[in-house]
Amino acid sequence: MLPTSRLLSFLLLGVGVALLVAGLVAPRFLPEDARLPLDLGATTYSLTDAEAQTRLPDGRVVTSPVTHQLHMEIQNPADEHSATVRVGETLMRDSQQQDLDRLLSAEVWSFGVDRRTGEFTTPATLSNQLASPVSTVEVEGVWLKFPTDAQQGTYEVFDPTLRATRPAEFAEELEMNGRTVHRYRQEIAPTDLAGLYESPFHLMEFEDGVSGHRHYAATRDLLVDKQSGLVVEIREDVDSYYATPEGEKREQNLLFAGRMSQEQIDAHLADASDIRDPGTADMIRWVVVAAGGLLALLGLAGAFGAFGRRR
């Protein structure tokens, strides 16, 4: 029968080899970056302006609270590299009207996204509940998910009103709830939407018979968790109005300065903090490899009697 020291040595050898193998093969089974999680929790962005201006169907412009909401869901099909994302977008006026009359716009976007880079991987399916049937829109860039380890540069960010991207430039680095956050600013110059795509909301006729085109301008700040690339806060100022074909502003359609509540921002930051930190995980993995190698060497030495009693 083997002495106790030999048995302990073989046990150390087995544990060491197991740890060594686990540490070395872990990258094949675990993602090496903080990619978009499939069980993402805080996925609603509600921006409210208590004194927004909106146009009623009869042409009057009223001042009342308006909420712009984006609700993102991660859906199947999904795998290690990509996922399907569904974003419901609504613009709702807070007034004494019926819900349908308070609803200014409602759209549902569905598309594939790269879980690491945040880039669109498929065209988007768009359902506009107020105007038209389901359609397909060619999309590119990023939207609510930037690349992991977001850099201090410029990203092409999708704007659903334009149905196109506009650059968002790095503005500053912040610390929010212990997280490193990058703020990117997207400036959208006044744009004639009637020239981009067809919609019954893009055209009207003024009292003098002149054709009116809907124009859209926006300044948007996107605050992005650097490690995960998740958007944790959105601030936006939107000016939508009807103008002559030459660009002369005639009637206001929407004037909106939307901000999120601190409670919701904190929820998004907490969600980002739950995503795996690749630097910490890699450090732990190499500690496991080193510990496994040391135990294996000790066990191997003991198995050959290096720690036996001298006679």
Secondary structure, DSSP 8 states (H G I E B T S, - for coil): ---HHHHHHHHHHHHHHHHHHHHHHHHHHS-SS----TT----EEEEEEEEEEEE-TTS-EEEEEEEEEEEEEEESS--SSEEEEEEEEEEEE-SSS-HHHHEEEEEEEEEEEETTT--B-S-EEEEETTTEEEEEE---SBSSB--SS--SSEEEEEETTTTEEEEEEEEEEEEETTEEEEEEEEEEEEEEGGGTS--TTSEEE-TTS-EEEEEEEEEEEEEEETTT-BEEEEEEEEEEEEE-TT--EEEEEEEEEEB--HHHHHHHHHHHHTS--HHHHHHHHHHHHHHHHHHHHHHHHHHTTTTS---
